[in-house]
Amino acid sequence: MLSIVTRTLRLVAARWPVLLAWYLAGWLARYLFIELAAYFGATSALLGFLILPLAILARLGSYIAMFLVLRGSMPAFQSVSDKDADAIDRTPRTEARQRVVDIFLVSILPFFAFYAAWQLLKDDTQQYASAALANVNFFAEGPAPTGNVLDLQLDGWSIAVIIIAFAGRFLIKRYSAKLPRWTNLVAVYLESVWVFLTLFLISTYTTGIQEWIGSRAAIQWYETVKADVFSLFAPFGWIWNGIEWAINETGALVLLPLAWLTLAGIVYGRALAKPTIAYRPGHRYYTGVRDRVAALPNGVRRRLKDVGDDVTGRWRPLANAFLLIWRAGVVPMALFVLGYTVIEAASGWLLFAGVRLIGPHDLNSWWMNFDDILVFVVGVILEPVRLCLIAAAYDFCLRKLEERREAADAAGAAAAPGAAAAGAAPAPA
């Protein structure tokens, strides 16, 4: 278990400068794309939202690069890679580039979903909105600008863009062998567009639906009854508030590091080998569906196969990564979560130390301008360390997997001579 900590320190010592370079490159590209989206978003919100996914792609690209940089210093990864003829390190350069594109494509949906769940999408959107409003000239001649840089509604235009982006990405993947290589970049962009717009619209309307539900008479009655019960029996209120606090804190402390570890599993799993989908031919549900599909016309079957491969191709790497983490053991993953929490706490400690070191200054003329720089410096220091911890934890998961496989092979080899001897023994008279 402690190997996660020692491997993290070794990764930091070996790769920190390269990780820092990739992190800064991703941060700069994200900033420039947000500014570009703000420039066009001041004119049209839809144009801004077509460019804004590039900012998230830049951050995703920097994280993928950081994960791949670390693979050379991960012993378990290298051990599995040496046994896998299809690993990214053992393929020709052209196939390796295609594998990187595949990593992007399978990582976009879970990364964007994770990005939205932890309010990172909201932070980027707010930064874009602030920059876009700064570009709006409210005193220009002609029709007065509305300033609705976030005015993206679920209408015909947004639905059409989502459908076109999804269909374009699907067609490029379907006919990739006949298309130029640069179309892979178009596929990555189209994937990011439909995922980003879908998540943004879902988050927008989910907030409205939650507000509508909260204003219903039944919910108001429930809140009133709950307040009355807690006022009469104060211990119930303490217990209830404690349970809510524990659930919220558990989500922040446990789910976030596990989500990062799952993302690392998607990247490394795709870098090791192309995923193969294992079916259960003997299961009655599978055989029933197979028989019904076999009765369809050939053209319909081919289209269903394409759609099924696309869906499973998105979610199978995520499932494989989750299962690998699950089988690593509770105690080692708890140690990883503890290390991740320490790094999160170190962010606050470093910010506090920086404030105390700088000393008192005027709030408006100094801190309103300098606080963002201080937060950026702390991120530059800790983000490579965080990525090293995640990579070390995944390498531990791979090592546990290899140990289980070796134990199973040894048990099978030990049982084989006994079975052979039993088969060769003469039957009793």
N, C-alpha and C positions, 0 to 999 in steps of 0.2 A: 504493500500500500504506500509506504513512504517513497517508493520509487517514482511516484508521480511528482513529488516535490523535488527530488534530486534531478529527475529528467527535465523538469521545468527550468531549474537553475542552469543546467548544461545547455539547454536550447537558447536561453537568454544570452549566455556567454558566447555561444557559437554564432548566433544569427541576429543579434539585436541590431547592428547597423543596417543590414539589408531589410529587416522588418520595418525599421524606422523610415527608410527611403520609400518603401511601398505604401506605408501609412500616410506619409506626407503627400505622395503622388495622388492617392485616392482622395485625401482631404481637399487638395487644390482643385482636382478635376470636379469634385462635387460642388465646390464653391463657384467655379466658373459656369457650370451648367445651370445652377440655380440663378445666377445673374443673367444668363442668356434667356432662361425661361421667364424671368421677371421682365426683361426687355420686351418680349413678345406678348407676355401676359397682360401688360398694361394696355394692349390693344384688343386682345381676344383671350378670354380665359381658356378656351379650348386649345389654342396654340400654346399657351404656357404649359398646360397639362400634357401636351404631346412631347414637350422637351424635358419636363421635370423628371420623368422616369430615368433619363440618362444620368441624373445626379445620383440616384439610388444605385444604378448599375455601376457607376464609378466606385462607390463605396463597396459594393459587392465584389467588384473586380479586384480591389486592393486586398480584401480579406481572402479571396481565393488564392491570389498570388502569395500572400503571407503563409497560408496553410501549405501550399506546394513548396515554398522555399524551405520549410521546416522538415519536409519528408526525408531529406538526406541525413538528418541527425536523429531519426526515429528508428531504433533497432528493429522493433517488431514489424514496422511498415516495410523496412528494407528486406527482412526475412521473408515476408509474404510476397513482396515484389519479385524477389529472386526465384520464387517457385511458380510465378504466374507469367506465362509467356505473353499475356495480353496486357500486362501492366504498362502504364504510361512511360516508365523509364526504359522499357524494352521494346518500344515500338518505333518505327521510322518517324522522322520529324513531321512529315505531312499528317500521319495518323495521330501523332501527339497533339498537333494543333487542333485537329478535329475533336480529339478527346477533351481539350480545354473548352471548346465551344459546347460540347455535350455537358460538361460540368456547369457551365453558365446556364444552359437551358433547364437542367433538372434542379438547379439551385434557386432560380428566380422565384417560383411560386412559394416555396417554404420561407425563403428569406424575406420576401415582400410581406408575407403574412406575419412573420415574426416582427418585422419592421413596424407594421401597423399596430400589432398587439401591444408593443411596449412604447407606444407614443412617439417613436422615432420618425414615423411618417408625418405625424402632426407637427413635429419640430421643423422638419424640412419644409412643410407646406406653409407654416407661419413665417419662416425666413423668406421663402419665395414671395409671400403676400406682402411682407414689409418692403422688400426691394421693388416689387411691382408697383405698389402705391407710390413709392418715391419717384418712379418714372412717369406717373400719370400727371399730365399738365392740366390742372383744373381751370386754368385761366386762358386756355387756347381758344381761338375763334372757332365758331361752328357749334355743333351739338355738344352740350356739356357731358363730359365723361362720367359714367356711373361709378367707376372705381370698384366694380364687382369683379375683382381678379380671381375670386374663388367661386364664382357663380357657374358651377358645373351641375346641370340638372340631368335627371334621368329622362331624356327626351330622344327624339329621333336621331339627332346628330351624335349624341354620345353612344347610343345603342349601335348605330351604324359603324362608328369608329371601332368599338369593341369587337363587333362581328368581323369586320374587315381585317383587323389585326390578328384575331384568332385564326381565321381562315387562311390568311397569308402565311402565318407561321406553320400551320398544318401542311399547306401545299409545298412550302419550301422543304420541310422535313420529308414529305412523301416523295418528292422528285429531286432530292439533294444530289443524287449520283449524276444527274443530267444537267445540273445547274453550276454556274461558276462558284468558286470558293467564297467570294465576297458576299454571296447571298446568305452565308451562315451568320454574318454580322447583322444582316437585315432581320433574320429569324430571331436573333437575340433581342433586337430592338422591339420587334412586333410582340414578342412574348412579354416583355416588360410593360409595353403600352396597355395591352388588354388586362393584365393582372393589376397594374397600378390603378387604372380607371375603375375597374370592378371593385377593388378594395376601397377606394376613395368614396365611391357612391354608396357602398354598403355601410361604411362608417358614418357617412352623412345621414343616411336615412335611418340607421339604427339609433342614432342619437335622438332623432325626431320621434321614432316609435317609442323609445324609452320614456321620453317626456310625456307623450300621449298616454301611455299606460300609467305613469305616475300620477296623472291628473284625473284618473277615473275614480268614481265614487267608491268602488269596492276597495281600491288601494288606499284611499284616504281613510275609509272606515277601519281597515286593518292597521294602519299606522296609529290611528287614535286609540284603538283597543290595546295595541301593544304598549303605547305610552302609559295608558291607565294601569295596565297590569304591572308594568315596571315601577310605577309610582307607588303601588300598594305593596309590592314584594320586591324590594330593592335588590336582594341577592340574585333574582332572576335576570334583572337588567345587567348586573355585573357579569354573570355567566355568559349571557348573550353577547355582550360587547367583547368579552374575552375571546369567544369563539370567532366572531367576525374579525377581530384583530389577528388571531392566529392564522385564519384562512388567507387574509390579505398578505401577511408577512411571509407565509409559506410560499404563496405564489410568486412573490418578488424574489425570495431567497433561493428557491429550489428550481422553479420552472425556467427562469432566465438562464442560469448556467447550463441546465440540461438542453435547452433549446439551442444554445451555442454549440454544445457538444454534438447534438444531432446534425447541425449544419456542417460541422467538421466531418462527421461520418459520411454525409452525402458527398462531400468533396473528395475525401480520401477513398471512399468506396468506389466512386466512379473513376478515380485515377488508377485503382488497382486492376479492375477488370470490368468489361461490359456486363451489366446485370443480366442474368438469365432467369426467366420466370418459370417456377416449378408449379405444375398443376397437380391435382389429385384425380387421376383418371377413374379411379374406382368409386368416387363419391357419387351418390345418387343425384345430388343437385347439379354437379358438373356434367354427368352423363345426360341428364335431362335437357340441360341447356344446349349441350353439344348436338343432341339429336334434333332439337328444334332448329338450330342454326344450320345444320346439314340439309334441312329440307328447303332452305331458302335458295333463291336463284344465285348463280355464281357471282354476278356483279354485286349484289347486295352483301354476300358473304365477304367479298374482298373489302368493301367499304367498312363493314363492321369490324373486320380484323384490323384495318388501319386505325380506326377509332379506338379499339381496345388496346392496341399496342401503344397508342399515344397516352391513354389514361394510365395504364400500368407503368409506362415509362416514367411518368411524373411521380408516382407514389411509391413504387417499389424501392428506390434508393432510400426514401425516408423511412419505410418500414424496416429495411435491412439495418440502417443505422440505429434505429430505436431498439431493435432486438439485440444487437451487439452490445449496446450500452446496458440493457436490462440484464443480460447474462454475465456482466462483469462483476456483479455483486453489490450489495447495498452498502457495505462498509467502505470500500474504495470510492464509490460514487459520493458517499457522504463526505469523505475527506476532500474530494474534488470540489464539492459545493462549499465546504468550509474555506478552502483556498481561494475560491472565486469571491466569496463574501469578504475575505480579508483584503483582497485587491480593491473591491468596491469601497470598503471602509477606508483604505489607504488614500483613495481619491479625496475624500473629505478631510482626512488628516493633512494631506499635502496642501490642499487649498487653505486650511486654517493656518498651517505653518507659513505659507506664502504671505498671507495677510499680516500675520504677526511680524514676519521678517521685513516686509515693506514698511510697515508702520502706518500711523494715521495720516490720511490725506483727505482733501475735500471730496465730498460725495459726487457732486455734479461735474466738476472739472477733471477729476482723476478716476474715481472708481467706476463711473458710468462708462468710461472708455477703456479702462485697463482690465476690468474683471473678465471680459471675454478672452483676452490674451492669457490671463492666468489659467483659466479653465483649459485653453488649448495646450498650454505647456504641460499641465498635469496629464492631459490625455496622451500627449506625445511620450511621456515617460512611462505610463502604465499600460497603454494599449498593446505594445509588443509583449509585455510580460503576461497580459491576459491571454493573448493568442498562444504563447508558449505553454501556459498551463492547460489550455484546451487541447492542444496537440499532444502534450504529455499524457493527459487522461485518455485520449483516444488510442494512443500507442499502447497504454496499459490494457485497454479493452482488446486490442488485437493480440497482445501477448497471451492473455487469458484464453482467447479463442484458439490460438495455436497449441497451448498446453492441453486443452480439452481434445483437440484433434489428435495430438500425439498420444495421449492416454487411450483414446478410442482405438487408434491403430495398433498400439501395443497390446491392448486387450484382445483385438481381433487376431493378431499374430500368435498370441499365446493360446487362443482357443483353436486355431486352425490345426496344429499338429495333433491335438487330442481328438478332434473330429475326424481327421484323416486316419488316425490309428483305430478309432472305433469302426470306421467304414471298412478298414482292411482286416479286422479281426474275423476269424472264421465263425460262422453261425453255430450255436450249440446244437448238438444232436438231439 
